[in-house]
Amino acid sequence: MANRTSRTTGIALCIKFLCNTPGCPHLHEDNPFRWQIQMDGQWANLEPNQEIERAFSKPHIHSYRLAKPKCDSLIGYLDFNTMTCYGPQTRPVRRLSVPSVDRWVWYYRDRYDEWIEFGEENSWGKKSNPDSATIEESYMSDPRCRILYNECQIDFEEMCQSVRYNTRPIRRRPQFQTRADGSWVRVRRPLAEHSSELFKINYENDYTTSFLRAGHFEYQNIAKMFNATMASFQITSIVRVNNPLLWDMYQRKKEQMVRDNGKENVNERRLFHVTRTNVQNSICRKNFDFRYAGPKLRNGRGSYFSSNAKYAHVHFEEHRIDAGDETCAFLARVLVGVSCPNGMVKATSLLPPAKGGSLENLYDSVVNSLEQPFSFSIFYPSQIYPEYIIKYTS
């Protein structure tokens, strides 16, 4: 099941609040929503409940960082699309609510990565049809159907909209509200009995992987990027890597680069790196390590990536040490930042060169060309998140 905004539970919050009805099967809360996580077969409350809901109501936010209270130690990331907490242990998450209070809004992502409400004007002053209310009405009648409207098709199973030959993702998010029509009565209730278990994480597994279904929009998007230059190769599988620690380091580095370079110069990209399959576990656990880079490197001794999957494949074959090893491609999120051309570094350089001669202010990456870069050398692992593994055959 793709991109669900809630799990089917058969449990709802009580609209009568303190109804005093013996044996009332509903839950009672301060707000018209409650986020919970499943542990050991039972559901426990997630906190901070309001902040999770606030993030969920914003269509551009796809995940929420869960941490232990007080010490801010990372637990995992709540993926709003799959309603799953990805961390050392993968756990299902659900959202309980009062159905009569929920106000759902539908959004689509435009070509500039902006999320626009259906029926509202985009940055060009154009409105999309149908409007959000019409889509919600169709969804409530059958959440697994496809609807046709003029030249577009909306697929609730895949959560995407097809317009002619283009496909774009859509999202269903609630309006954020903390009271029901101003009459919500505050009811102080303790957390669920097993809430404390949320913070007892088994760290035997540093990461998890999720296999993508071939027909899923996410799979098709990654396959399209790979096949753009590798059409003669056959993809056998694509998996998503879920490593909360590496993701946290990556996000913190991104925040730092925004402060240092400005948002417009973070230059986040998805880039390919081809390597041996017998090192993929190490990369998923500890990230890329330039100390394992092979000889004959031109852009310094960093970790090498390319926007061109075929170039990454050829680069690996040219530097292959052990013939016959099976290969795989990583599609990583990379913070390229401010780059310098490879003419400014030596092949043995362990760091990018300094800007203006100051060792406190270094370039973020080294590229083959500033005009049309396709080869990127990254020296700091925190600028990399290994997001997908693509296995393929010739």
C-alpha positions, 0 to 999 in steps of 0.5 A, a space after each residue: 500500500 503506497 503513501 497512506 496518511 493513516 493506518 486502518 485501526 477501527 479506533 477513533 477519538 471520542 467526539 463527546 470528550 468526557 461522555 461518562 458513558 460506561 464502556 465507551 470504546 473510544 479514546 479521550 484526548 486533549 486534541 482531536 488527534 493522537 499519534 501512536 507507535 506500535 511496540 511489542 504488539 501494543 500501541 503507545 503514545 508519541 510525543 510531542 503530539 502537537 508538533 508531530 501533527 503540525 509537521 504532518 499538516 505541512 505538505 512539503 514535510 515528509 518526515 519528522 525527527 523523533 528524539 528522546 526527551 531532554 537529551 535530544 538523542 535520536 530515535 528514528 524518523 517518522 515517514 509520513 508517506 509510509 506511516 513508519 518510524 525508520 530507525 534501528 528498529 522499523 515500527 508502524 505508526 498511526 494517527 487517531 482522530 475525530 473524523 467529523 473534525 478532520 479537514 483534509 487538503 490535497 496538494 500536488 508538487 510542481 516542477 519547482 518542488 513547491 507543494 500547491 493546493 488543488 484548486 489554488 493558484 500556482 506561482 504562474 497564476 494558474 489554477 489546477 482542476 479538480 479542486 481539493 474538496 472534489 478530490 477528497 469526496 472521491 477519496 472518501 467514496 473509494 480510497 483505492 480508485 483512480 479518477 479522471 478529470 479532463 486530461 488528468 488522472 489521479 491515482 490514490 493507490 500510487 498517490 500521483 497525478 498524471 497529466 498527459 505524459 508527466 507524472 507528479 506526486 500528490 499528498 493528502 494532509 489535514 489542516 492543523 487544529 488543536 480544538 474542535 469548534 472551540 468546545 474541546 475539553 482538556 482531559 489530562 491523561 497519562 501516556 500509554 503504559 508502554 510509552 517508555 518502551 519507545 526509548 528502549 531501542 535495540 542498536 544491534 542493527 544500525 540501519 534497515 532497508 525497504 524494498 521498492 515495488 517495481 510499479 511504485 512511483 518511487 521505484 519508477 522515479 529512481 529507475 528513470 534516473 538510472 536508465 537515462 544513461 544505463 538503458 542497456 542494463 537491467 535493474 534487478 532491485 531497488 531498496 531504500 536505506 533507512 539509517 537515522 544516525 547518518 540522516 541526522 548527521 546529513 541534516 545537521 550538515 545541511 543546516 550548517 551549509 545554509 548558514 555558511 553559504 546561504 540556502 541557494 548555495 547548498 546545491 543538494 543533488 542526487 548522484 550515483 556511485 558504483 561499487 562492489 556489493 560486498 561493501 554495501 553493508 559498510 556504506 549503509 552503516 558508516 557511510 562512504 569513506 574516502 580512505 578506501 578510494 582507489 589510485 589514479 584519482 584526479 579530483 583529490 582523494 575524496 568519495 567520487 559521485 556522478 550525475 551520470 550513472 553510466 559514467 559512475 559505472 565506467 569509472 568503477 570498471 576502470 579502477 576495479 581492483 578485484 575482477 569478477 566482483 558483483 557491483 551495485 549502484 548507490 543513489 545518494 543525496 549529496 550536498 555539493 555546496 560551493 565547488 572548485 574545478 579539479 585544476 585547483 587540487 592535486 590527486 593526493 589532496 585529502 581536503 578541498 582547497 581553501 577559499 581565498 587562502 583561508 584554511 577556515 573556509 574551504 570549498 565544499 567539493 571538487 568538480 570536473 567543470 564548473 560550467 557542466 559538472 558531472 563528476 563530484 569529489 566529496 571529502 566529508 561523509 556528513 555531506 552524503 546520505 546513501 539513500 538507495 541501492 540499485 542492483 543491476 545486470 548487463 
